[in-house]
Amino acid sequence: QHKAVLTFTRRAFLWVEQAADPNKSSVIAMYAACWPIMALTDAKNARSLQLTAVMQSSKSHDVPTPISLKVCLQTVEVIVAGMSLSAVPSILAVHLVLALAQQLARFPIAPPRVLVMTCGALSGADAAHAASDSSQGGVWGFARVLRLEHIALRTQTVDVSRGACLAAARAFVASATSETEVAWHGESLCAARLRASTGSSTLVHDGTVLARGLYVITGGLGGLGLRAARLMVESGACRILLASRSGRVMRDGQDSQLNALLLGITAQMVACDSAQLCDVIELAALGIPSGVLHAAGTADKGLLAELSVGRMGWLQAPKAVGACYVHHASCMAQLETRILFSSVSSGVGNVGQANYAAGNAFLDALALACRSGGMMACSIQWPLIGSAGMGAALSTAMAERAVAGMTSIAGMTSIPLEQYATYLSMQLVRSGGLRLAIQVAHYKDVGILLADMSEPRQPQFAELAGTLAPAKSKSTTISSLEPKTSGSLAAALVLISPSEWRAQTESMVLRAVRELTAGASSASITAETPLMEAGVDSL
């Protein structure tokens, strides 16, 4: 008679106690987007003339053909309907928004309002379709930058549950709300608000923090990947795979970090392009991971008017597509931790980074989809990190600007490398609900956070701005959200709403040109008149 054989697997369980902030002396804090319920106000004047562009699932990968817009429109609705079972990032959806934005930016008359709608990308309401719905998450990051670069379009983003797209679109278009980001949960309309995370975890353990297993780090030979690997070794990881597209250290001074990692543990460097499915499959064959850190990616910059489809595909391949492949290759493993390295450009937007924001926004949506399905995942929106990663060269450049007395650039504030390691260690073992799936890492001083935004007066940042005390503001805290740039143009724009900036600027430029070309024909000069034809032959 055969007896059943019992197999015991040794696992490490953490003792977690909820407490106040264990790093009260730290200057870094975590922020998270919350969705309080808001009231929907009916518009006094209904908008009747609209253009609706609906992108459903398609096997075609053709680039959307730019639409010729020659009529007077009040609203352009871009409904990205995720009706397929595929969870691969929908780059085509971002291409559609890009094509429309570039057309609307050249509108000869007052441009229409743009409404971008997704189905379940960020709400996390439908766990059964969370993976496929998250494929549309990239358009949220893209729309945040579109809102900054082309203020006259008054871009708004809405996320609704499946089957309620058109009805919700009609109700929202007919509303008079000034909210820029909303989510529809059943019959409740919720507005985005960025708030400081109040809860944190203090770890009480007797040695090993992490389960002693295999940990995979994509982008593992970059500055952030190497520092994360050293942190995981200190926390008990016994084997680490450092995956990188090149398979070699790219920056000077990081060889010593790599050599230190190779001593005492089983560390392995793997040349693996996470954007290539065959490479990821071979990576998964090296062992069942206990944790995955997706830090792969590349940087890009450029205004929306300069973006091309090729550039967008090149950037999103290692970041968004790579995250999707790595997720599916490891979804059968019981991961202790899954951390996706996103960027603040995704959560708050940054001028000139629409491409980069779109790639990182997919990571945020993927993390939320994983948590909806009961899997461990967290997407951390990092700012620039000094002396490591993409922030190494930029931190040096910003330091030179400060020495020269030049003003700072929004979105370029960096945090110290060791503060990055401190908060990464907390996320490696933290557990929580959906509200912890996406977090923004930045300075605890709210004034510094708001000063680092391109447009801090947006509704989703109103609660943070309300916490500032002008009378008690310090040198590191802004007492107002007025532009730092002085001059007649800045003084004129700060007194009006952002939606009026374009018209006001155009009026001031026309007035200056007409003064320069005073004559009988100066009255016929319009915004479309070339300067040479207007009589201005030298700037």
C-alpha positions in Angstrom: 0.0 0.0 0.0 1.4 3.4 -1.1 1.4 6.1 1.5 1.1 9.7 0.6 4.4 11.6 0.9 4.2 15.0 2.6 6.5 17.6 1.3 7.5 20.6 3.4 8.6 23.9 1.9 10.4 26.3 4.1 9.0 29.9 3.7 9.9 33.1 5.4 7.0 35.1 6.8 7.3 38.7 7.8 6.1 40.2 11.1 4.7 43.6 10.1 3.5 46.2 12.6 1.6 49.3 11.5 3.1 52.4 13.0 3.7 56.1 12.4 6.3 57.1 9.9 9.5 55.2 10.9 11.6 57.7 9.0 10.5 61.0 10.6 14.0 62.4 9.9 13.7 61.6 6.2 13.0 64.3 3.7 11.3 61.9 1.3 7.6 60.9 1.4 5.2 58.8 -0.6 2.1 60.3 -2.3 -0.8 58.4 -3.8 -3.8 59.3 -6.1 -7.2 59.0 -4.4 -10.7 59.1 -5.9 -13.2 61.0 -3.7 -16.8 61.2 -5.0 -17.8 64.5 -6.6 -21.0 66.0 -7.8 -21.7 66.3 -11.5 -23.0 69.7 -12.6 -25.2 70.1 -15.7 -23.9 72.6 -18.3 -26.0 75.7 -18.9 -25.2 75.5 -22.6 -25.2 72.0 -24.1 -22.3 71.3 -26.5 -24.0 69.9 -29.6 -21.3 69.6 -32.2 -18.9 66.8 -31.4 -16.4 64.5 -33.1 -16.1 61.0 -31.6 -13.1 58.8 -32.5 -13.5 55.3 -31.2 -10.6 52.9 -31.2 -11.6 49.3 -30.5 -9.4 46.2 -30.6 -7.9 45.4 -33.9 -5.3 42.9 -35.2 -4.0 45.7 -37.5 -0.9 47.5 -36.4 -1.3 50.3 -38.9 -0.7 53.8 -37.8 -3.9 55.8 -37.4 -4.4 58.1 -40.4 -4.5 61.8 -39.3 -8.0 63.2 -39.6 -8.6 66.4 -41.5 -10.6 68.7 -39.2 -12.0 71.6 -40.9 -15.3 72.2 -39.1 -16.1 74.1 -35.9 -16.2 71.6 -33.0 -16.9 72.1 -29.4 -15.7 68.6 -28.2 -13.5 65.8 -29.5 -14.1 62.5 -27.8 -11.4 59.9 -28.0 -12.9 56.6 -26.7 -10.3 53.9 -26.3 -12.4 50.8 -25.9 -10.4 47.8 -24.7 -12.6 45.0 -26.0 -9.9 42.4 -26.6 -8.3 39.8 -24.3 -4.8 41.0 -25.0 -2.9 42.7 -22.2 -0.1 43.9 -24.5 0.3 47.7 -24.2 -2.0 49.4 -26.8 0.6 51.7 -28.4 -2.0 52.2 -31.2 -4.3 53.9 -28.7 -1.6 56.4 -27.9 -0.9 56.9 -31.6 -4.6 57.8 -32.1 -4.5 60.5 -29.4 -1.2 61.8 -30.9 -2.6 62.1 -34.4 -5.6 64.0 -33.2 -3.6 66.2 -30.9 -1.2 67.2 -33.7 -4.2 68.1 -35.9 -6.0 70.0 -33.2 -2.9 72.0 -32.3 -2.9 73.5 -35.7 -6.6 74.4 -35.6 -7.2 77.7 -37.4 -9.9 78.8 -34.9 -10.6 78.2 -31.3 -9.7 74.5 -30.7 -12.3 72.2 -29.2 -12.2 70.5 -25.8 -10.5 67.0 -25.9 -12.1 64.2 -23.9 -10.0 61.0 -23.7 -11.9 58.0 -22.3 -10.6 54.6 -21.3 -12.5 51.5 -20.0 -11.3 50.1 -16.7 -7.6 51.2 -17.2 -7.3 52.8 -13.8 -10.5 52.1 -11.9 -9.7 48.5 -11.0 -13.4 47.8 -10.8 -13.5 44.7 -13.0 -10.9 42.2 -11.9 -11.9 39.7 -14.6 -10.8 42.0 -17.3 -8.2 44.0 -15.4 -5.2 42.7 -17.4 -6.6 43.6 -20.8 -8.1 46.9 -19.7 -4.7 48.0 -18.3 -3.3 47.9 -21.9 -4.9 51.3 -22.4 -3.2 52.9 -19.4 -0.5 54.6 -21.5 -3.0 57.2 -22.8 -3.4 58.7 -19.3 0.3 59.7 -19.0 0.2 61.0 -22.6 -3.0 63.1 -21.8 -1.4 64.6 -18.8 1.4 66.1 -20.9 -1.0 67.1 -23.7 -2.9 69.1 -21.1 0.3 71.0 -20.2 1.6 71.6 -23.7 -1.7 72.6 -25.3 -3.7 74.3 -22.6 -6.3 75.6 -25.1 -7.5 72.0 -25.8 -8.6 71.7 -22.1 -7.9 67.9 -22.2 -9.8 65.8 -19.7 -9.4 62.0 -19.1 -12.2 59.7 -17.9 -12.1 56.1 -16.9 -15.3 54.1 -16.8 -16.4 50.5 -16.4 -17.0 48.2 -19.3 -20.2 48.7 -21.2 -20.8 52.2 -19.9 -18.5 54.1 -22.3 -20.9 55.9 -24.6 -23.4 56.7 -21.9 -20.8 58.0 -19.6 -19.2 60.0 -22.4 -22.5 61.8 -23.2 -23.1 62.6 -19.5 -19.6 63.9 -19.0 -19.6 66.0 -22.2 -22.8 67.6 -21.1 -21.3 68.5 -17.7 -19.7 71.8 -16.7 -17.0 70.3 -14.4 -13.5 71.7 -14.4 -12.1 68.4 -13.2 -9.3 67.1 -15.5 -9.2 63.5 -14.3 -12.2 61.5 -13.2 -13.3 57.9 -12.9 -16.8 56.5 -13.1 -17.6 53.8 -10.5 -21.2 52.6 -11.1 -23.3 55.7 -10.8 -20.7 57.7 -8.8 -18.3 60.1 -10.4 -14.9 60.3 -8.6 -12.2 63.0 -9.1 -8.5 62.4 -8.8 -6.7 63.9 -5.8 -3.0 63.5 -4.9 -2.6 62.9 -1.2 0.3 62.0 1.1 0.4 58.4 2.1 -0.3 58.3 5.9 0.3 54.6 6.7 3.7 53.0 6.6 5.2 49.8 7.9 7.9 49.1 10.5 9.6 45.7 9.9 10.4 43.6 12.9 12.4 40.5 12.0 15.2 38.4 13.3 17.5 38.4 10.3 16.3 37.7 6.8 13.8 40.1 5.4 13.3 38.7 1.9 12.5 35.1 1.1 15.7 33.3 0.1 15.1 32.8 -3.5 15.8 34.1 -7.0 15.3 37.8 -7.7 15.3 39.2 -11.3 16.2 42.8 -12.0 15.6 44.1 -15.6 17.9 47.0 -16.3 20.0 45.5 -13.5 23.3 46.9 -14.7 22.2 50.5 -14.5 22.8 52.7 -11.5 19.3 52.1 -9.9 19.4 48.4 -10.7 22.8 47.9 -9.1 21.8 49.8 -6.0 18.6 47.8 -5.7 20.6 44.6 -6.1 23.0 45.5 -3.3 20.0 46.3 -1.1 18.4 43.0 -1.8 21.6 41.2 -1.0 21.7 43.0 2.4 18.1 41.9 2.9 18.7 38.2 2.5 18.5 37.5 -1.3 20.7 34.6 -2.1 20.6 34.7 -5.9 20.1 37.6 -8.3 19.8 37.8 -12.1 20.9 41.2 -13.5 19.3 41.4 -16.9 20.4 44.1 -19.3 20.0 44.7 -23.0 23.8 45.3 -23.5 25.0 42.8 -20.8 27.6 45.3 -19.6 27.9 48.3 -17.2 27.4 51.5 -19.2 28.5 54.2 -16.7 31.9 54.8 -15.1 32.3 54.0 -11.5 29.7 51.2 -11.4 32.1 48.3 -12.0 33.1 48.4 -8.3 29.4 48.0 -7.3 29.1 45.0 -9.6 32.2 43.4 -8.3 31.0 43.7 -4.7 27.8 42.0 -5.7 29.6 39.1 -7.3 31.4 38.3 -4.0 29.6 36.0 -1.6 26.4 35.3 -3.6 25.4 33.7 -6.8 24.9 36.8 -9.1 24.5 36.3 -12.8 24.6 38.9 -15.6 22.3 38.1 -18.5 22.1 39.9 -21.8 18.3 40.1 -22.1 16.2 42.7 -24.0 12.9 42.7 -22.2 11.2 44.1 -25.3 12.0 40.8 -27.1 9.6 37.9 -26.1 12.2 35.2 -26.9 14.8 36.9 -24.6 12.2 37.0 -21.8 11.3 33.3 -22.3 14.9 32.4 -22.0 15.3 34.5 -18.9 12.3 32.8 -17.3 13.9 29.4 -18.0 16.8 30.2 -15.6 14.7 29.7 -12.5 11.4 30.4 -10.8 11.7 33.9 -9.3 10.7 35.0 -5.8 10.6 38.7 -6.9 10.9 40.9 -10.0 12.1 44.4 -10.3 11.4 46.0 -13.7 13.8 48.9 -14.0 14.5 48.7 -17.7 13.9 51.7 -19.9 15.3 54.5 -21.9 14.7 58.3 -22.0 13.3 60.6 -24.6 12.3 64.2 -24.8 10.5 66.4 -27.3 7.3 68.4 -27.6 4.1 66.7 -28.9 4.4 68.5 -32.3 7.8 66.9 -32.8 6.8 63.3 -31.8 6.7 60.5 -34.4 5.3 57.0 -34.3 8.8 55.5 -34.6 10.1 57.4 -31.5 7.1 56.3 -29.5 7.6 52.7 -30.3 11.3 52.9 -29.6 10.8 54.2 -26.1 7.8 52.1 -25.1 9.4 48.8 -26.2 11.7 48.3 -23.1 9.5 50.1 -20.6 5.8 49.1 -21.4 6.1 46.1 -23.7 9.0 44.7 -21.6 6.9 45.0 -18.4 4.1 43.1 -20.1 6.4 40.3 -21.2 8.1 40.0 -17.9 4.8 40.0 -16.1 3.4 37.1 -18.2 6.6 35.1 -17.9 6.4 35.3 -14.1 2.7 35.3 -13.5 2.6 31.6 -12.5 5.3 32.2 -9.8 4.2 33.1 -6.2 6.2 36.4 -6.2 7.1 37.9 -2.9 7.5 41.3 -4.5 6.9 42.9 -7.9 8.1 46.5 -8.3 7.8 48.5 -11.5 10.0 51.5 -11.8 7.7 54.3 -13.1 8.3 58.1 -13.2 6.7 61.2 -11.8 6.3 62.3 -15.4 3.5 59.7 -15.6 1.6 60.8 -12.5 1.9 64.6 -12.6 3.0 65.2 -16.2 6.0 67.2 -17.5 6.3 69.4 -20.6 8.3 67.7 -23.3 7.9 64.1 -21.9 4.7 62.9 -23.4 6.4 59.8 -24.9 8.1 59.0 -21.6 5.0 59.6 -19.6 2.9 57.2 -21.8 5.4 54.4 -21.3 5.4 54.8 -17.6 1.7 55.2 -17.3 1.2 51.7 -18.6 3.3 50.4 -15.7 1.0 52.1 -13.3 -2.1 50.5 -14.9 -0.4 47.1 -14.9 0.4 47.3 -11.2 -3.2 48.2 -10.5 -4.4 45.3 -12.6 -2.2 42.9 -10.8 -3.4 44.0 -7.4 -7.0 43.7 -8.7 -6.2 40.0 -9.4 -4.7 39.4 -6.0 -1.1 39.5 -7.1 1.6 41.5 -5.3 2.7 44.6 -7.4 3.6 48.2 -6.8 4.5 50.9 -9.3 6.7 53.6 -7.9 6.8 56.9 -9.7 10.4 58.0 -9.0 11.7 61.5 -9.6 15.3 62.0 -10.9 17.7 60.2 -8.6 21.1 61.9 -8.1 24.3 60.1 -9.3 22.4 57.1 -10.7 20.3 56.1 -13.7 19.0 58.8 -16.1 19.4 61.4 -13.4 23.2 61.1 -13.2 23.9 63.4 -16.1 20.9 65.6 -15.5 21.7 66.2 -11.9 25.1 67.5 -12.9 23.6 69.8 -15.5 21.1 71.1 -13.0 23.8 71.8 -10.5 25.7 73.8 -13.1 22.5 75.8 -13.7 22.2 76.6 -10.0 25.8 77.7 -9.8 25.2 80.0 -12.8 22.2 81.5 -11.1 19.7 80.2 -13.6 16.2 79.2 -12.6 15.3 75.6 -12.0 13.3 73.5 -14.5 10.0 71.8 -13.5 10.3 68.1 -13.2 14.1 68.1 -12.7 14.3 68.0 -8.9 16.3 64.9 -7.8 16.4 62.9 -4.6 19.6 61.4 -3.0 20.5 57.8 -4.0 20.4 56.6 -0.4 16.9 58.0 0.1 15.9 56.0 -3.0 17.3 52.9 -1.4 15.5 53.5 1.9 12.1 53.7 0.4 12.7 50.9 -2.0 13.5 48.7 0.9 10.1 49.5 2.5 8.3 48.6 -0.7 10.1 45.3 -1.0 8.1 43.9 1.9 5.1 46.2 2.1 1.5 44.9 1.7 -1.7 46.8 1.2 -4.8 47.4 -0.8 -5.3 49.0 -4.2 -4.4 52.5 -3.0 -0.8 51.4 -2.5 -0.5 50.0 -6.0 0.7 53.3 -7.4 2.8 55.7 -5.4 4.7 58.9 -6.1 8.1 59.3 -4.4 9.1 62.9 -3.7 10.1 65.3 -1.0 8.1 65.5 2.1 7.9 69.3 1.8 4.8 69.8 -0.2 6.1 73.1 -1.5 9.1 71.4 -3.2 6.7 68.9 -4.8 4.4 71.6 -6.2 7.3 73.7 -7.3 8.6 70.8 -9.3 5.3 70.6 -11.3 4.8 72.3 -14.6 1.3 73.3 -13.6 0.5 72.8 -9.9 -2.9 74.6 -10.1 -4.6 71.6 -11.6 -7.6 70.3 -9.6 -5.9 67.0 -8.6 -3.3 68.9 -6.7 -5.7 71.3 -4.9 -5.6 69.5 -1.6 -1.8 69.5 -1.4 -1.7 73.2 -2.3 -4.3 73.8 0.5 -1.9 72.4 3.1 0.6 75.2 2.5 0.8 77.9 5.1 2.0 81.1 3.4 2.7 82.9 6.6 4.9 80.0 7.8 6.5 79.2 4.5 10.2 78.5 4.6 12.9 78.9 2.0 12.1 75.4 0.6 8.3 76.0 0.6 6.5 78.1 -2.0 3.9 80.4 -0.5 2.1 80.8 -3.8 1.9 79.0 -7.1 2.7 82.0 -9.2 5.3 81.6 -12.0 8.8 82.5 -11.0 9.5 84.1 -14.3 9.2 87.9 -14.2 8.1 90.1 -17.1 5.0 91.6 -18.7 3.9 88.3 -20.3 4.1 86.3 -17.1 2.3 89.1 -15.2 -0.5 89.1 -17.7 -0.9 85.4 -17.8 -1.0 84.8 -14.1 -4.1 86.9 -13.8 -6.2 84.8 -16.2 -7.1 81.1 -16.5 -4.8 78.7 -18.4 -7.4 78.2 -21.1 -7.1 81.9 -22.0 -3.2 81.9 -22.2 -3.0 81.2 -25.9 -5.4 83.9 -26.9 -3.8 86.4 -24.6 -0.3 85.6 -25.8 -1.4 85.8 -29.5 -3.0 89.2 -28.9 0.2 90.5 -27.3 2.4 89.2 -30.1 0.1 90.7 -32.8 0.2 94.1 -31.0 4.0 94.1 -30.9 4.2 93.1 -34.6 1.7 95.8 -35.6 3.7 98.4 -33.7 6.9 97.4 -35.5 5.2 97.5 -38.9 3.1 100.6 -38.4 1.5 101.4 -41.7 -1.6 101.0 -43.8 -1.3 97.2 -44.0 -0.6 96.6 -40.3 -4.3 96.2 -39.6 -4.5 93.2 -41.9 -1.8 91.2 -40.1 -3.2 88.1 -38.4 -1.7 85.2 -36.5 -1.3 83.2 -39.7 0.7 86.0 -41.5 4.4 85.1 -42.0 6.7 87.6 -40.4 8.5 88.3 -43.6 5.3 89.2 -45.3 4.4 91.4 -42.4 7.6 93.4 -43.0 9.6 92.0 -40.1 12.8 90.8 -41.8 15.0 90.4 -38.8 14.3 89.3 -35.2 
